[in-house]
């Protein structure tokens, strides 16, 4: 390969790095847009919360401490983990939910793209936050396991999905509140 070819490759790599870092610098703004869009899609997916499901409502107790660490980067790691869990929840047995499939697909696609962006920006920087990251990951895993078990116990019926949808809405609102402070 000649020197001109090497210079071109170097320019492409540096442009990619600059573009990637610019995207990472705007991550809180991107997150707010994704959350805003996700909340809109959650509303569009279903109708109003069914009255017959009110008596089945349960408290899953979101672990707020995972969104309150001192390092802004650790919050990004927690948000990425939350998005992964929400994506997983909405990738399950949805046959009884009777939701708008297009809105659900758009929600899943938006979450997936944001997870990819977060992984590219956040995870690479945080090997030294491993302990707090694992502690947060464990708390979030327990929280989302409660939701998953609730869905399974209720055999993924309409009310369990509506309660889970309301809980995912609450998660996204909490993330939005935190990202606005960053």
Kinemage of the C-alpha trace (Angstrom):
@kinemage 1
@onewidth
@group {chain A} dominant
@subgroup {mainchain}
@vectorlist {calphas} color= white
{ca unk a 1} P 0.000 0.000 0.000
{ca unk a 2} L 1.370 3.435 -0.832
{ca unk a 3} L 1.680 6.431 1.459
{ca unk a 4} L -1.409 8.100 -0.045
{ca unk a 5} L -3.535 5.026 0.783
{ca unk a 6} L -2.279 5.044 4.377
{ca unk a 7} L -3.095 8.743 4.708
{ca unk a 8} L -6.642 8.102 3.453
{ca unk a 9} L -7.133 5.269 5.951
{ca unk a 10} L -5.787 7.485 8.742
{ca unk a 11} L -8.182 10.289 7.802
{ca unk a 12} L -11.147 7.912 7.726
{ca unk a 13} L -10.247 6.504 11.157
{ca unk a 14} L -9.799 9.952 12.685
{ca unk a 15} L -13.103 11.153 11.202
{ca unk a 16} L -14.845 8.062 12.598
{ca unk a 17} L -13.329 8.714 16.032
{ca unk a 18} L -14.345 12.388 15.935
{ca unk a 19} L -17.890 11.504 14.830
{ca unk a 20} L -18.159 8.861 17.540
{ca unk a 21} L -16.943 11.234 20.252
{ca unk a 22} L -19.352 13.938 19.043
{ca unk a 23} L -22.208 11.435 19.309
{ca unk a 24} L -21.054 10.538 22.815
{ca unk a 25} L -20.915 14.215 23.799
{ca unk a 26} L -24.564 14.547 22.819
{ca unk a 27} L -25.637 11.356 24.540
{ca unk a 28} L -27.840 12.995 27.235
{ca unk a 29} L -29.725 14.894 24.517
{ca unk a 30} L -30.111 11.706 22.475
{ca unk a 31} L -31.353 9.856 25.559
{ca unk a 32} L -33.972 12.504 26.246
{ca unk a 33} L -35.217 12.213 22.652
{ca unk a 34} L -35.305 8.406 22.840
{ca unk a 35} L -37.132 8.528 26.176
{ca unk a 36} L -39.626 11.087 24.895
{ca unk a 37} L -40.261 8.956 21.808
{ca unk a 38} L -40.466 5.750 23.892
{ca unk a 39} L -43.027 7.299 26.237
{ca unk a 40} L -45.085 8.418 23.245
{ca unk a 41} L -44.880 4.908 21.767
{ca unk a 42} L -45.851 3.277 25.073
{ca unk a 43} L -48.963 5.453 25.077
{ca unk a 44} L -49.654 4.627 21.437
{ca unk a 45} L -49.188 0.878 21.979
{ca unk a 46} L -52.189 0.506 24.220
{ca unk a 47} L -55.253 2.307 25.333
{ca unk a 48} L -55.981 3.694 28.774
{ca unk a 49} L -55.087 1.517 31.711
{ca unk a 50} L -57.967 -0.996 32.090
{ca unk a 51} L -60.078 -0.422 35.196
{ca unk a 52} L -60.270 -4.178 35.896
{ca unk a 53} L -56.458 -4.237 36.310
{ca unk a 54} L -56.355 -1.634 39.096
{ca unk a 55} L -56.792 -4.200 41.867
{ca unk a 56} L -53.846 -6.228 40.531
{ca unk a 57} L -51.374 -3.351 40.606
{ca unk a 58} L -48.169 -4.148 42.446
{ca unk a 59} L -45.091 -2.267 43.557
{ca unk a 60} L -41.867 -3.505 42.023
{ca unk a 61} L -39.721 -0.944 43.929
{ca unk a 62} L -37.310 0.505 41.402
{ca unk a 63} L -33.765 0.718 42.878
{ca unk a 64} L -33.331 4.512 42.733
{ca unk a 65} L -29.748 4.350 44.028
{ca unk a 66} L -28.567 3.009 40.633
{ca unk a 67} L -29.408 6.380 39.081
{ca unk a 68} L -27.776 8.435 41.831
{ca unk a 69} L -24.057 7.592 41.782
{ca unk a 70} L -21.499 10.377 41.910
{ca unk a 71} L -19.997 9.617 38.511
{ca unk a 72} L -22.062 10.609 35.503
{ca unk a 73} L -20.536 7.693 33.596
{ca unk a 74} L -21.938 5.185 36.103
{ca unk a 75} L -25.410 6.614 35.484
{ca unk a 76} L -24.886 5.970 31.773
{ca unk a 77} L -24.000 2.360 32.504
{ca unk a 78} L -27.168 1.979 34.602
{ca unk a 79} L -29.322 3.568 31.896
{ca unk a 80} L -27.894 1.237 29.283
{ca unk a 81} L -28.704 -1.713 31.548
{ca unk a 82} L -32.276 -0.459 32.080
{ca unk a 83} L -32.816 -0.076 28.334
{ca unk a 84} L -31.585 -3.641 27.820
{ca unk a 85} L -34.040 -4.979 30.390
{ca unk a 86} L -36.953 -2.991 28.955
{ca unk a 87} L -36.069 -4.263 25.488
{ca unk a 88} L -36.000 -7.819 26.849
{ca unk a 89} L -39.359 -7.451 28.632
{ca unk a 90} L -41.029 -6.204 25.441
{ca unk a 91} L -39.479 -9.002 23.383
{ca unk a 92} L -41.402 -11.706 25.236
{ca unk a 93} L -44.764 -13.404 24.880
{ca unk a 94} L -46.903 -10.422 23.896
{ca unk a 95} L -49.818 -12.290 22.343
{ca unk a 96} L -52.325 -11.340 25.046
{ca unk a 97} L -51.292 -7.707 25.258
{ca unk a 98} L -53.313 -6.659 22.175
{ca unk a 99} L -51.075 -3.674 21.547
{ca unk a 100} L -50.368 -1.730 18.394
{ca unk a 101} L -47.660 -3.851 16.749
{ca unk a 102} L -46.160 -0.972 14.770
{ca unk a 103} L -45.698 1.139 17.901
{ca unk a 104} L -44.181 -1.851 19.702
{ca unk a 105} L -41.734 -2.444 16.828
{ca unk a 106} L -40.759 1.237 16.829
{ca unk a 107} L -40.232 1.123 20.604
{ca unk a 108} L -38.020 -1.956 20.321
{ca unk a 109} L -36.018 -0.434 17.443
{ca unk a 110} L -35.477 2.846 19.288
{ca unk a 111} L -34.365 1.048 22.448
{ca unk a 112} L -32.034 -1.210 20.469
{ca unk a 113} L -30.382 1.732 18.697
{ca unk a 114} L -29.940 3.579 21.992
{ca unk a 115} L -28.443 0.479 23.624
{ca unk a 116} L -25.941 0.251 20.761
{ca unk a 117} L -25.057 3.936 21.142
{ca unk a 118} L -24.671 3.646 24.905
{ca unk a 119} L -22.485 0.564 24.596
{ca unk a 120} L -20.246 2.369 22.123
{ca unk a 121} L -19.908 5.467 24.318
{ca unk a 122} L -20.220 4.332 27.897
{ca unk a 123} L -19.035 0.778 28.376
{ca unk a 124} L -15.576 1.313 26.886
{ca unk a 125} L -14.803 4.066 29.387
{ca unk a 126} L -15.817 2.250 32.540
{ca unk a 127} L -13.616 -0.658 33.333
{ca unk a 128} L -12.577 1.060 36.580
{ca unk a 129} L -16.219 1.360 37.690
{ca unk a 130} L -16.570 -2.412 37.623
{ca unk a 131} L -17.588 -2.873 41.283
{ca unk a 132} L -20.265 -0.184 41.349
{ca unk a 133} L -21.376 -1.306 37.891
{ca unk a 134} L -21.835 -4.882 39.100
{ca unk a 135} L -23.710 -3.709 42.199
{ca unk a 136} L -26.063 -1.628 40.041
{ca unk a 137} L -26.430 -4.456 37.544
{ca unk a 138} L -27.438 -6.864 40.323
{ca unk a 139} L -30.036 -4.466 41.747
{ca unk a 140} L -31.510 -3.838 38.321
{ca unk a 141} L -31.522 -7.545 37.521
{ca unk a 142} L -33.509 -8.273 40.701
{ca unk a 143} L -35.956 -5.481 39.910
{ca unk a 144} L -36.601 -6.667 36.368
{ca unk a 145} L -36.781 -10.311 37.503
{ca unk a 146} L -39.690 -9.311 39.743
{ca unk a 147} L -41.466 -7.910 36.698
{ca unk a 148} L -40.623 -10.974 34.629
{ca unk a 149} L -41.866 -13.329 37.384
{ca unk a 150} L -45.028 -11.244 37.726
{ca unk a 151} L -45.699 -11.677 33.999
{ca unk a 152} L -45.056 -15.431 34.208
{ca unk a 153} L -47.187 -15.860 37.353
{ca unk a 154} L -50.060 -14.076 35.621
{ca unk a 155} L -49.420 -16.140 32.465
{ca unk a 156} L -48.736 -12.992 30.461
{ca unk a 157} L -52.367 -11.923 30.651
{ca unk a 158} L -53.653 -8.507 29.607
{ca unk a 159} L -53.508 -6.985 33.094
{ca unk a 160} L -49.960 -8.172 33.766
{ca unk a 161} L -48.833 -6.591 30.492
{ca unk a 162} L -50.650 -3.341 31.216
{ca unk a 163} L -49.120 -3.177 34.698
{ca unk a 164} L -45.689 -3.896 33.209
{ca unk a 165} L -46.204 -1.242 30.539
{ca unk a 166} L -47.057 1.283 33.257
{ca unk a 167} L -43.934 0.257 35.185
{ca unk a 168} L -41.717 0.662 32.085
{ca unk a 169} L -43.240 4.104 31.618
{ca unk a 170} L -42.244 4.928 35.189
{ca unk a 171} L -38.666 3.687 34.571
{ca unk a 172} L -38.336 5.879 31.500
{ca unk a 173} L -39.677 8.890 33.399
{ca unk a 174} L -37.084 8.321 36.149
{ca unk a 175} L -34.290 8.124 33.583
{ca unk a 176} L -35.579 11.296 31.918
{ca unk a 177} L -35.553 13.112 35.251
{ca unk a 178} L -31.943 12.041 35.891
{ca unk a 179} L -30.661 12.853 32.390
{ca unk a 180} L -32.140 16.352 32.591
{ca unk a 181} L -29.980 16.954 35.684
{ca unk a 182} L -26.769 15.785 33.972
